């Protein structure tokens, strides 16, 4: 009887004793955003801005070839698939990151929406004003200077010239009634002229074009762009 009572007392004491704390679960890491939020609200806009900021910083500091979608996503705190969802390829991402001050397609559409016969000078003014800008033109000027040292720079220049110049110019020309193949050829010619002018002005710094005013460049280059937009072109052989 005494033994049974002692055993019961011991069992009760054991059950009443505090339990030793177990190991704490590891702190949960902040989840990366894996997909676009619905609508075009503030959350989606901030996500896009974070990706563009990360891409812009990487392109400037690392160059085009060394910048990766995965690296940009890591810096922005998002899933790499989200970067591709919003911006497509690395070249497309570069084009979007380059476009800091204006949406090129909208600006070009506005320039070409007026009298197409005088659109060439307006297009030169738009490009030179944007690229000359002390702050917002810095990325484009830096890109052009990579051409001599970065194997990926030509691809980046091509992506920019296509996405930010040739494609919107071709779309505007088609809207004005120029047939598709002709519009694309004219837009590519205009884009190549503008990018070539930028190389002379910002990379090789050849005078007198490097130090010329925007007004002067509009006067001397505008007619050439105008010819590409509306002038007669020889037939393909």
KEGU-278542 format. One record per residue: residue in three letters; x, y, z of N, C-alpha, C in turn. Coordinates in steps of 0.05 Angstrom, whole numbers. Last residue first. Layout:
N
<ALA,<X,Y,Z>,<X,Y,Z>,<X,Y,Z>>
...
END
This chain:
237
<UNK,<343,893,-2100>,<352,877,-2123>,<353,848,-2117>>
<UNK,<293,937,-2078>,<311,916,-2072>,<318,900,-2097>>
<UNK,<292,1005,-2101>,<280,979,-2099>,<301,958,-2092>>
<UNK,<310,1063,-2063>,<314,1045,-2086>,<301,1018,-2080>>
<UNK,<261,1108,-2037>,<282,1089,-2032>,<285,1071,-2056>>
<UNK,<240,1175,-2029>,<241,1151,-2045>,<265,1134,-2038>>
<UNK,<221,1196,-1961>,<234,1199,-1987>,<234,1174,-2003>>
<UNK,<203,1187,-1909>,<184,1192,-1930>,<195,1194,-1958>>
<UNK,<245,1169,-1875>,<217,1166,-1867>,<198,1168,-1891>>
<UNK,<293,1182,-1899>,<288,1155,-1892>,<259,1150,-1886>>
<UNK,<286,1238,-1902>,<288,1222,-1926>,<282,1193,-1921>>
<UNK,<289,1250,-1847>,<264,1255,-1862>,<263,1239,-1888>>
<UNK,<341,1239,-1836>,<320,1223,-1823>,<294,1226,-1839>>
<UNK,<362,1281,-1867>,<369,1254,-1873>,<348,1235,-1861>>
<UNK,<342,1328,-1841>,<334,1321,-1869>,<340,1293,-1877>>
<UNK,<367,1323,-1788>,<338,1320,-1793>,<330,1314,-1821>>
<UNK,<419,1337,-1789>,<413,1308,-1790>,<383,1304,-1796>>
<UNK,<421,1393,-1788>,<438,1378,-1807>,<430,1349,-1810>>
<UNK,<382,1411,-1751>,<383,1423,-1778>,<399,1405,-1797>>
<UNK,<392,1380,-1706>,<366,1378,-1718>,<367,1389,-1747>>
<UNK,<443,1399,-1695>,<440,1371,-1703>,<413,1367,-1716>>
<UNK,<430,1451,-1678>,<446,1447,-1702>,<443,1418,-1713>>
<UNK,<399,1441,-1632>,<387,1455,-1655>,<403,1450,-1680>>
<UNK,<437,1418,-1599>,<415,1401,-1609>,<402,1415,-1633>>
<UNK,<504,1439,-1616>,<478,1442,-1602>,<458,1423,-1614>>
<UNK,<565,1400,-1615>,<544,1415,-1630>,<519,1418,-1612>>
<UNK,<606,1371,-1596>,<599,1395,-1582>,<577,1411,-1594>>
<UNK,<608,1328,-1632>,<607,1323,-1603>,<598,1348,-1588>>
<UNK,<612,1350,-1683>,<586,1339,-1675>,<585,1335,-1645>>
<UNK,<660,1369,-1705>,<644,1387,-1688>,<618,1375,-1678>>
<UNK,<691,1322,-1661>,<681,1349,-1667>,<679,1353,-1697>>
<UNK,<676,1261,-1633>,<688,1274,-1656>,<675,1302,-1660>>
<UNK,<669,1222,-1593>,<671,1250,-1586>,<684,1266,-1609>>
<UNK,<662,1169,-1591>,<686,1178,-1604>,<690,1208,-1600>>
<UNK,<615,1172,-1556>,<637,1153,-1552>,<662,1164,-1565>>
<UNK,<579,1214,-1568>,<584,1207,-1540>,<607,1188,-1536>>
<UNK,<578,1224,-1624>,<576,1246,-1605>,<585,1238,-1577>>
<UNK,<583,1176,-1650>,<602,1197,-1657>,<602,1219,-1635>>
<UNK,<539,1149,-1627>,<566,1138,-1624>,<587,1160,-1629>>
<UNK,<496,1181,-1645>,<502,1179,-1616>,<530,1169,-1612>>
<UNK,<498,1170,-1699>,<503,1197,-1690>,<510,1197,-1660>>
<UNK,<482,1116,-1697>,<509,1123,-1707>,<516,1151,-1698>>
<UNK,<430,1122,-1678>,<449,1109,-1661>,<478,1115,-1670>>
<UNK,<408,1149,-1723>,<408,1161,-1697>,<428,1149,-1678>>
<UNK,<416,1111,-1765>,<427,1138,-1767>,<429,1151,-1739>>
<UNK,<386,1068,-1746>,<415,1065,-1749>,<429,1092,-1751>>
<UNK,<334,1090,-1747>,<346,1082,-1722>,<376,1080,-1724>>
<UNK,<326,1097,-1802>,<326,1120,-1784>,<340,1114,-1758>>
<UNK,<329,1043,-1819>,<348,1063,-1829>,<349,1088,-1811>>
<UNK,<285,1023,-1791>,<312,1013,-1785>,<333,1032,-1795>>
<UNK,<243,1051,-1815>,<248,1054,-1787>,<276,1045,-1779>>
<UNK,<246,1031,-1868>,<250,1060,-1862>,<257,1065,-1833>>
<UNK,<235,977,-1858>,<260,985,-1870>,<266,1014,-1864>>
<UNK,<183,980,-1836>,<205,969,-1820>,<232,977,-1832>>
<UNK,<155,1002,-1879>,<156,1016,-1854>,<179,1006,-1837>>
<UNK,<159,961,-1918>,<171,988,-1923>,<174,1004,-1897>>
<UNK,<129,920,-1892>,<158,917,-1899>,<172,944,-1904>>
<UNK,<76,950,-1884>,<93,938,-1864>,<122,935,-1871>>
<UNK,<63,1013,-1918>,<61,984,-1916>,<82,973,-1897>>
<UNK,<40,1071,-1886>,<63,1059,-1900>,<61,1029,-1896>>
<UNK,<-1,1094,-1856>,<-7,1083,-1882>,<16,1071,-1897>>
<UNK,<7,1109,-1805>,<4,1131,-1824>,<-1,1121,-1853>>
<UNK,<16,1061,-1781>,<-8,1076,-1774>,<-14,1098,-1794>>
<UNK,<67,1052,-1802>,<45,1035,-1810>,<18,1048,-1804>>
<UNK,<94,1091,-1772>,<92,1093,-1801>,<70,1076,-1812>>
<UNK,<88,1071,-1720>,<76,1097,-1727>,<74,1101,-1757>>
<UNK,<116,1023,-1725>,<88,1023,-1718>,<74,1049,-1726>>
<UNK,<167,1043,-1736>,<153,1027,-1756>,<124,1026,-1750>>
<UNK,<177,1069,-1687>,<177,1084,-1712>,<162,1069,-1733>>
<UNK,<177,1025,-1651>,<156,1046,-1649>,<154,1064,-1674>>
<UNK,<222,996,-1674>,<196,984,-1671>,<174,1006,-1669>>
<UNK,<267,1032,-1672>,<257,1021,-1697>,<228,1011,-1695>>
<UNK,<270,1049,-1615>,<270,1067,-1638>,<255,1054,-1661>>
<UNK,<268,1011,-1575>,<262,1038,-1567>,<261,1057,-1591>>
<UNK,<280,961,-1599>,<256,964,-1582>,<248,993,-1578>>
<UNK,<326,970,-1631>,<302,957,-1642>,<278,964,-1625>>
<UNK,<362,996,-1599>,<355,1009,-1624>,<329,997,-1635>>
<UNK,<366,958,-1557>,<356,984,-1552>,<346,997,-1578>>
<UNK,<387,913,-1583>,<362,911,-1569>,<349,938,-1565>>
<UNK,<435,935,-1602>,<415,925,-1621>,<387,924,-1608>>
<UNK,<460,945,-1554>,<454,968,-1572>,<433,959,-1592>>
<UNK,<465,893,-1536>,<449,912,-1521>,<441,936,-1538>>
<UNK,<499,871,-1574>,<472,860,-1571>,<453,879,-1556>>
<UNK,<545,903,-1564>,<530,904,-1589>,<502,893,-1588>>
<UNK,<557,885,-1509>,<547,912,-1515>,<533,914,-1542>>
<UNK,<581,838,-1498>,<552,838,-1499>,<540,864,-1508>>
<UNK,<635,848,-1494>,<626,832,-1516>,<596,832,-1520>>
<UNK,<660,910,-1478>,<640,890,-1469>,<630,875,-1493>>
<UNK,<692,949,-1501>,<703,932,-1480>,<685,908,-1473>>
<UNK,<667,982,-1538>,<695,975,-1543>,<706,954,-1523>>
<UNK,<617,989,-1517>,<620,975,-1542>,<648,965,-1546>>
<UNK,<610,1020,-1473>,<617,992,-1468>,<625,977,-1494>>
<UNK,<592,1068,-1490>,<620,1066,-1483>,<629,1038,-1478>>
<UNK,<538,1059,-1494>,<553,1062,-1519>,<583,1060,-1514>>
<UNK,<524,1056,-1440>,<521,1033,-1457>,<539,1036,-1482>>
<UNK,<530,1109,-1424>,<548,1088,-1413>,<547,1063,-1430>>
<UNK,<489,1132,-1452>,<516,1140,-1459>,<536,1119,-1448>>
<UNK,<445,1108,-1426>,<450,1104,-1455>,<478,1111,-1463>>
<UNK,<452,1127,-1374>,<453,1098,-1380>,<459,1093,-1409>>
<UNK,<446,1183,-1379>,<472,1171,-1370>,<474,1142,-1377>>
<UNK,<401,1210,-1389>,<415,1199,-1412>,<440,1184,-1405>>
<UNK,<384,1229,-1340>,<369,1207,-1352>,<382,1195,-1377>>
<UNK,<423,1270,-1327>,<417,1247,-1310>,<405,1224,-1325>>
<UNK,<431,1304,-1372>,<453,1298,-1353>,<448,1273,-1337>>
<UNK,<410,1291,-1437>,<402,1297,-1410>,<423,1287,-1390>>
<UNK,<421,1273,-1487>,<439,1294,-1476>,<433,1299,-1447>>
<UNK,<380,1238,-1498>,<406,1227,-1494>,<426,1248,-1482>>
<UNK,<336,1274,-1504>,<335,1252,-1484>,<363,1243,-1477>>
<UNK,<353,1306,-1546>,<346,1318,-1521>,<346,1297,-1498>>
<UNK,<360,1268,-1587>,<384,1283,-1576>,<377,1296,-1549>>
<UNK,<307,1250,-1595>,<329,1232,-1588>,<352,1247,-1575>>
<UNK,<278,1297,-1609>,<270,1280,-1587>,<293,1262,-1577>>
<UNK,<307,1315,-1653>,<306,1331,-1629>,<297,1314,-1605>>
<UNK,<297,1274,-1690>,<324,1280,-1681>,<324,1296,-1655>>
<UNK,<241,1280,-1695>,<252,1256,-1684>,<281,1259,-1675>>
<UNK,<238,1330,-1719>,<226,1327,-1692>,<237,1301,-1679>>
<UNK,<262,1321,-1769>,<275,1339,-1749>,<264,1335,-1721>>
<UNK,<221,1283,-1789>,<249,1277,-1786>,<263,1295,-1765>>
<UNK,<170,1304,-1798>,<175,1289,-1774>,<204,1284,-1768>>
<UNK,<148,1329,-1841>,<167,1345,-1825>,<174,1331,-1799>>
<UNK,<113,1294,-1863>,<132,1306,-1881>,<153,1323,-1866>>
<UNK,<75,1281,-1825>,<97,1262,-1829>,<120,1274,-1846>>
<UNK,<47,1323,-1780>,<54,1321,-1809>,<79,1304,-1813>>
<UNK,<39,1281,-1723>,<34,1306,-1738>,<39,1301,-1767>>
<UNK,<57,1233,-1704>,<28,1236,-1708>,<21,1261,-1723>>
<UNK,<109,1230,-1692>,<102,1223,-1719>,<72,1226,-1725>>
<UNK,<109,1246,-1639>,<125,1260,-1658>,<116,1255,-1686>>
<UNK,<76,1207,-1616>,<68,1235,-1615>,<83,1251,-1636>>
<UNK,<107,1161,-1624>,<81,1163,-1636>,<71,1192,-1637>>
<UNK,<150,1175,-1591>,<154,1173,-1620>,<128,1175,-1635>>
<UNK,<126,1173,-1541>,<138,1198,-1550>,<141,1198,-1581>>
<UNK,<110,1119,-1538>,<90,1141,-1536>,<100,1167,-1548>>
<UNK,<159,1093,-1543>,<138,1088,-1562>,<117,1110,-1562>>
<UNK,<188,1111,-1498>,<196,1118,-1525>,<173,1115,-1545>>
<UNK,<170,1141,-1442>,<163,1116,-1457>,<167,1123,-1486>>
<UNK,<225,1174,-1411>,<201,1174,-1427>,<195,1145,-1436>>
<UNK,<268,1165,-1375>,<254,1190,-1375>,<227,1189,-1389>>
<UNK,<287,1112,-1381>,<282,1123,-1355>,<265,1148,-1355>>
<UNK,<299,1061,-1413>,<279,1082,-1418>,<270,1095,-1392>>
<UNK,<333,1022,-1396>,<345,1046,-1409>,<325,1068,-1411>>
<UNK,<299,983,-1380>,<314,997,-1359>,<327,1022,-1371>>
<UNK,<279,966,-1429>,<261,978,-1410>,<276,994,-1389>>
<UNK,<325,945,-1453>,<311,967,-1466>,<292,981,-1447>>
<UNK,<337,904,-1416>,<355,927,-1419>,<341,951,-1432>>
<UNK,<294,871,-1424>,<297,883,-1398>,<316,907,-1400>>
<UNK,<306,855,-1476>,<281,870,-1471>,<283,885,-1444>>
<UNK,<353,827,-1466>,<353,850,-1484>,<329,867,-1480>>
<UNK,<333,786,-1434>,<351,805,-1422>,<353,830,-1440>>
<UNK,<262,778,-1450>,<290,771,-1451>,<307,792,-1437>>
<UNK,<208,799,-1410>,<217,782,-1431>,<247,775,-1428>>
<UNK,<185,830,-1370>,<203,843,-1389>,<213,825,-1411>>
<UNK,<148,802,-1337>,<144,831,-1342>,<160,841,-1366>>
<UNK,<168,750,-1338>,<140,755,-1344>,<136,784,-1351>>
<UNK,<221,755,-1323>,<215,747,-1351>,<186,753,-1358>>
<UNK,<212,769,-1270>,<227,787,-1287>,<221,781,-1316>>
<UNK,<187,722,-1252>,<172,747,-1253>,<186,768,-1270>>
<UNK,<226,684,-1253>,<204,682,-1272>,<188,707,-1274>>
<UNK,<258,698,-1210>,<267,704,-1237>,<245,702,-1258>>
<UNK,<222,730,-1157>,<229,706,-1171>,<238,712,-1199>>
<UNK,<254,785,-1122>,<231,772,-1135>,<241,746,-1148>>
<UNK,<292,822,-1103>,<276,806,-1084>,<252,793,-1096>>
<UNK,<327,849,-1134>,<300,861,-1131>,<283,846,-1111>>
<UNK,<371,814,-1132>,<373,841,-1121>,<346,854,-1116>>
<UNK,<349,770,-1158>,<359,767,-1130>,<360,795,-1117>>
<UNK,<337,790,-1209>,<315,781,-1192>,<324,779,-1162>>
<UNK,<390,799,-1227>,<371,822,-1224>,<348,814,-1205>>
<UNK,<408,746,-1228>,<420,766,-1211>,<403,790,-1206>>
<UNK,<374,724,-1267>,<373,713,-1240>,<386,733,-1220>>
<UNK,<388,753,-1313>,<360,754,-1302>,<359,745,-1273>>
<UNK,<452,784,-1308>,<435,761,-1312>,<407,766,-1301>>
<UNK,<509,817,-1333>,<483,820,-1320>,<465,796,-1328>>
<UNK,<553,811,-1365>,<554,800,-1339>,<527,802,-1323>>
<UNK,<538,838,-1413>,<544,810,-1414>,<543,797,-1386>>
<UNK,<531,893,-1397>,<509,877,-1407>,<514,847,-1405>>
<UNK,<559,915,-1334>,<558,912,-1363>,<536,894,-1371>>
<UNK,<562,927,-1280>,<572,901,-1289>,<574,899,-1319>>
<UNK,<540,978,-1272>,<563,970,-1257>,<577,945,-1268>>
<UNK,<497,984,-1308>,<516,1005,-1305>,<542,995,-1292>>
<UNK,<468,936,-1301>,<478,943,-1328>,<500,964,-1326>>
<UNK,<455,942,-1246>,<472,920,-1256>,<484,926,-1283>>
<UNK,<421,986,-1245>,<446,986,-1229>,<465,965,-1239>>
<UNK,<380,967,-1278>,<395,991,-1286>,<422,992,-1271>>
<UNK,<360,924,-1248>,<372,920,-1274>,<389,943,-1283>>
<UNK,<341,950,-1202>,<362,930,-1200>,<376,925,-1226>>
<UNK,<302,983,-1226>,<324,995,-1211>,<347,976,-1208>>
<UNK,<268,944,-1248>,<282,963,-1265>,<305,976,-1251>>
<UNK,<249,919,-1201>,<264,903,-1221>,<280,922,-1239>>
<UNK,<223,962,-1176>,<245,949,-1163>,<262,933,-1182>>
<UNK,<183,973,-1214>,<204,993,-1209>,<228,980,-1195>>
<UNK,<152,926,-1210>,<166,932,-1235>,<188,952,-1231>>
<UNK,<135,933,-1157>,<150,910,-1164>,<166,915,-1190>>
<UNK,<106,980,-1160>,<130,980,-1143>,<147,956,-1150>>
<UNK,<64,963,-1193>,<81,984,-1202>,<107,984,-1186>>
<UNK,<39,925,-1161>,<51,916,-1186>,<71,937,-1196>>
<UNK,<21,959,-1119>,<39,937,-1114>,<54,928,-1139>>
<UNK,<-14,996,-1142>,<12,1006,-1132>,<31,983,-1127>>
<UNK,<-43,960,-1198>,<-43,977,-1175>,<-15,984,-1166>>
<UNK,<-66,934,-1241>,<-42,950,-1246>,<-40,970,-1223>>
<UNK,<-87,865,-1229>,<-91,893,-1235>,<-65,908,-1240>>
<UNK,<-55,821,-1182>,<-77,828,-1200>,<-79,858,-1205>>
<UNK,<15,813,-1184>,<-10,817,-1170>,<-31,825,-1190>>
<UNK,<55,763,-1215>,<44,790,-1214>,<19,791,-1199>>
<UNK,<94,719,-1172>,<77,725,-1194>,<65,752,-1192>>
<UNK,<128,715,-1128>,<130,696,-1150>,<113,702,-1174>>
<UNK,<168,748,-1084>,<143,750,-1099>,<146,734,-1124>>
<UNK,<197,709,-1033>,<200,724,-1057>,<173,725,-1071>>
<UNK,<186,715,-963>,<181,701,-988>,<185,719,-1012>>
<UNK,<235,721,-914>,<215,734,-930>,<211,721,-956>>
<UNK,<244,660,-877>,<255,681,-893>,<232,695,-908>>
<UNK,<228,644,-810>,<220,643,-838>,<232,666,-853>>
<UNK,<274,617,-765>,<258,640,-773>,<253,639,-803>>
<UNK,<267,548,-746>,<283,570,-758>,<264,593,-767>>
<UNK,<236,531,-683>,<237,529,-713>,<253,553,-724>>
<UNK,<275,515,-626>,<257,533,-639>,<259,529,-670>>
<UNK,<275,452,-591>,<289,471,-609>,<269,489,-624>>
<UNK,<235,453,-529>,<248,440,-552>,<261,461,-570>>
<UNK,<241,462,-459>,<234,473,-485>,<249,459,-507>>
<UNK,<220,411,-414>,<243,426,-425>,<235,437,-453>>
<UNK,<162,420,-374>,<175,406,-397>,<197,423,-409>>
<UNK,<158,420,-303>,<158,434,-329>,<173,419,-351>>
<UNK,<121,368,-270>,<147,381,-275>,<146,396,-301>>
<UNK,<76,338,-266>,<73,367,-260>,<98,382,-266>>
<UNK,<92,287,-277>,<74,300,-296>,<72,329,-291>>
<UNK,<124,278,-232>,<136,278,-258>,<119,292,-279>>
<UNK,<85,278,-192>,<106,298,-192>,<119,300,-219>>
<UNK,<56,233,-205>,<43,259,-206>,<64,281,-207>>
<UNK,<95,193,-198>,<84,198,-225>,<71,225,-227>>
<UNK,<103,197,-142>,<125,202,-161>,<115,208,-189>>
<UNK,<53,182,-124>,<63,209,-118>,<85,216,-137>>
<UNK,<51,129,-141>,<31,149,-152>,<41,177,-147>>
<UNK,<92,108,-110>,<94,107,-139>,<75,128,-152>>
<UNK,<72,114,-58>,<97,128,-66>,<99,129,-96>>
<UNK,<28,80,-60>,<24,109,-56>,<48,125,-65>>
<UNK,<53,31,-67>,<35,41,-88>,<31,71,-86>>
<UNK,<80,27,-18>,<95,28,-43>,<78,39,-65>>
<UNK,<38,25,18>,<57,48,19>,<72,50,-6>>
<UNK,<17,-24,0>,<0,0,0>,<17,25,0>>
END
